[in-house]
Amino acid sequence: MAAYDLIVVGAGIVGSACAERAAAEGLRVAVIEPGPVGGGATAAAMGHLVAMDDDPAELALSRYSLQLWEAYAGLAAAEFSRCGTLWVARREHEYDGIAAKIARLAAAGVRARRIEADELYRLEPALAPGLRGGMLVADEAVVYPPRVALHLLDRARAGGADCRLGRRAVALSTQGLRLDDGSELTGPVLLATGCALPELLPQLPMRARKGHLVITERYPGRVHRQLLELGYADSAHGDADSSVAFNVQPRPTGQLLIGSSREFGVEGREVSWPMLQRMLERAFEFLPMLRELQALRVWTGFRPTTPDGRPYIGAVADRAHTWVAAGHEGLGVTTALGTARLLVDQLLGREPQIDMTPFSPARSLR
Ligand SMILES: Cc1cc2nc3c(=O)[nH]c(=O)nc-3n(C[C@H](O)[C@H](O)[C@H](O)COP(=O)(O)OP(=O)(O)OC[C@H]3O[C@@H](n4cnc5c(N)ncnc54)[C@H](O)[C@@H]3O)c2cc1C
């Protein structure tokens, strides 16, 4: 029976980051992944590295993680592009709320500044007329998440990790884990299985929140920054069964990535044309020129969502040697590196750099 210091289940961006960190600490690591590395929610993501200010705990985690992302700014495989984030205010109350947002971000160490309407149109001439202003977070960036996951797993492997690709974990045991080929691995288990968490650990609730994305042909220079409406957080953190928000990203290739939609209670991967239309109509309201562009591909993905919207990061209180890092919803790319470091700190008995109480799986155990 093979024995390890940590058995990571799932090689999305979160599991791969945890495996990389644990291997870098000199631990004997195994990684189990039945599908392509970074092929789950990670492959569907936009790859925007962004600080959201509406939950102080998540802001602290994002800020911590964003600092760690700086080490990847020069890595070709990450396709890191520091395009910045431009939040756009359409309504007066959105514009009025900018000062408080800037203060909340500043308190967490994220620099942002208010943009008046004339500067908004100098920065992004394609925006629809009549917008009130915005907020620029100049240091934020975008990456290509599945390639980062692969890079992290390669680093874990170079650090000695035993990567069992093509294998699925089928059950937790008192000693460790059983795989679909009947083999048993012993050692502490880290569940980084995203939406699939309840299959192995039904005590922790998780819902899948479907999203659609569209990518266009190449139109370099039309949009320069990641553009979001200031009402985005209402869509991202609200509990509505379905919602859409304006969210457009310029890829380093010159393509535009258009989001975003959110739906609970939908299981199939197929594209919903009414939802796609709703999402695009929203985007056209802010960037009318999008109507003229050619879409190349549309896809869907599922965000792993906990009841309170915060990821589970830490030990599972009622099971010895079982850890979890899952449920990062729409911020899992941003927060993967921080999650990995904080998880491994806890595993090694070190004091994590931020307060982990809000992320303790104990809060949701049933
Ligand atoms: C449309 C969309 C847009 C997004 N945009 C962004 C964004 O711009 N910025 C951002 O920060 N985040 C974004 N996200 C969120 C982000 O994609 C997720 O939070 C993140 O990818 C979650 O990573 P993960 O590793 O936890 O899960 P996953 O990537 O889903 O990985 C889980 C892995 O576990 C494996 N697995 C499952 N069961 C088993 C088992 N029994 N045994 C072994 N392996 C198993 C799966 O095969 C999978 O590879 C977006 C998500 C979506 C859907």
PDBQT file of the ligand as one rigid body, heavy atoms in Angstrom, charges set to zero:
ROOT
HETATM    1  C1  LIG A 401     -17.923  30.650 -16.574  1.00  0.00    +0.000 C 
HETATM    2  C2  LIG A 401     -16.932  30.750 -15.452  1.00  0.00    +0.000 A 
HETATM    3  C3  LIG A 401     -16.102  31.870 -15.364  1.00  0.00    +0.000 A 
HETATM    4  C4  LIG A 401     -15.173  31.974 -14.323  1.00  0.00    +0.000 A 
HETATM    5  N1  LIG A 401     -14.335  33.063 -14.303  1.00  0.00    +0.000 NA
HETATM    6  C5  LIG A 401     -13.428  33.182 -13.292  1.00  0.00    +0.000 A 
HETATM    7  C6  LIG A 401     -12.539  34.302 -13.250  1.00  0.00    +0.000 A 
HETATM    8  O1  LIG A 401     -12.526  35.138 -14.150  1.00  0.00    +0.000 OA
HETATM    9  N2  LIG A 401     -11.693  34.412 -12.191  1.00  0.00    +0.000 N 
HETATM   10  C7  LIG A 401     -11.659  33.494 -11.180  1.00  0.00    +0.000 A 
HETATM   11  O2  LIG A 401     -10.891  33.681 -10.228  1.00  0.00    +0.000 OA
HETATM   12  N3  LIG A 401     -12.473  32.397 -11.221  1.00  0.00    +0.000 NA
HETATM   13  C8  LIG A 401     -13.354  32.231 -12.237  1.00  0.00    +0.000 A 
HETATM   14  N4  LIG A 401     -14.203  31.157 -12.272  1.00  0.00    +0.000 N 
HETATM   15  C9  LIG A 401     -14.187  30.225 -11.141  1.00  0.00    +0.000 C 
HETATM   16  C10 LIG A 401     -13.096  29.192 -11.250  1.00  0.00    +0.000 C 
HETATM   17  O3  LIG A 401     -13.118  28.615 -12.541  1.00  0.00    +0.000 OA
HETATM   18  C11 LIG A 401     -13.309  28.086 -10.197  1.00  0.00    +0.000 C 
HETATM   19  O4  LIG A 401     -13.527  28.644  -8.921  1.00  0.00    +0.000 OA
HETATM   20  C12 LIG A 401     -12.064  27.213 -10.117  1.00  0.00    +0.000 C 
HETATM   21  O5  LIG A 401     -11.699  26.761 -11.408  1.00  0.00    +0.000 OA
HETATM   22  C13 LIG A 401     -12.314  26.015  -9.215  1.00  0.00    +0.000 C 
HETATM   23  O6  LIG A 401     -11.172  25.193  -9.303  1.00  0.00    +0.000 OA
HETATM   24  P1  LIG A 401     -11.154  23.770  -8.627  1.00  0.00    +0.000 P 
HETATM   25  O7  LIG A 401      -9.785  23.226  -8.832  1.00  0.00    +0.000 OA
HETATM   26  O8  LIG A 401     -11.694  23.855  -7.253  1.00  0.00    +0.000 OA
HETATM   27  O9  LIG A 401     -12.251  22.929  -9.441  1.00  0.00    +0.000 OA
HETATM   28  P2  LIG A 401     -12.165  22.198 -10.867  1.00  0.00    +0.000 P 
HETATM   29  O10 LIG A 401     -11.393  23.007 -11.838  1.00  0.00    +0.000 OA
HETATM   30  O11 LIG A 401     -13.546  21.821 -11.237  1.00  0.00    +0.000 OA
HETATM   31  O12 LIG A 401     -11.296  20.904 -10.555  1.00  0.00    +0.000 OA
HETATM   32  C14 LIG A 401     -11.800  19.825  -9.791  1.00  0.00    +0.000 C 
HETATM   33  C15 LIG A 401     -11.135  18.576 -10.317  1.00  0.00    +0.000 C 
HETATM   34  O13 LIG A 401     -11.496  17.478  -9.473  1.00  0.00    +0.000 OA
HETATM   35  C16 LIG A 401     -11.591  16.340 -10.278  1.00  0.00    +0.000 C 
HETATM   36  N5  LIG A 401     -12.383  15.324  -9.575  1.00  0.00    +0.000 N 
HETATM   37  C17 LIG A 401     -13.702  15.354  -9.284  1.00  0.00    +0.000 A 
HETATM   38  N6  LIG A 401     -14.064  14.207  -8.651  1.00  0.00    +0.000 NA
HETATM   39  C18 LIG A 401     -12.941  13.440  -8.524  1.00  0.00    +0.000 A 
HETATM   40  C19 LIG A 401     -12.659  12.166  -7.953  1.00  0.00    +0.000 A 
HETATM   41  N7  LIG A 401     -13.622  11.418  -7.386  1.00  0.00    +0.000 N 
HETATM   42  N8  LIG A 401     -11.393  11.699  -8.005  1.00  0.00    +0.000 NA
HETATM   43  C20 LIG A 401     -10.392  12.439  -8.558  1.00  0.00    +0.000 A 
HETATM   44  N9  LIG A 401     -10.617  13.672  -9.109  1.00  0.00    +0.000 NA
HETATM   45  C21 LIG A 401     -11.871  14.169  -9.092  1.00  0.00    +0.000 A 
HETATM   46  C22 LIG A 401     -12.268  16.840 -11.550  1.00  0.00    +0.000 C 
HETATM   47  O14 LIG A 401     -12.036  15.948 -12.636  1.00  0.00    +0.000 OA
HETATM   48  C23 LIG A 401     -11.618  18.209 -11.726  1.00  0.00    +0.000 C 
HETATM   49  O15 LIG A 401     -10.500  18.154 -12.594  1.00  0.00    +0.000 OA
HETATM   50  C24 LIG A 401     -15.103  30.980 -13.330  1.00  0.00    +0.000 A 
HETATM   51  C25 LIG A 401     -15.910  29.844 -13.426  1.00  0.00    +0.000 A 
HETATM   52  C26 LIG A 401     -16.809  29.723 -14.480  1.00  0.00    +0.000 A 
HETATM   53  C27 LIG A 401     -17.643  28.482 -14.585  1.00  0.00    +0.000 C 
ENDROOT
TORSDOF 0
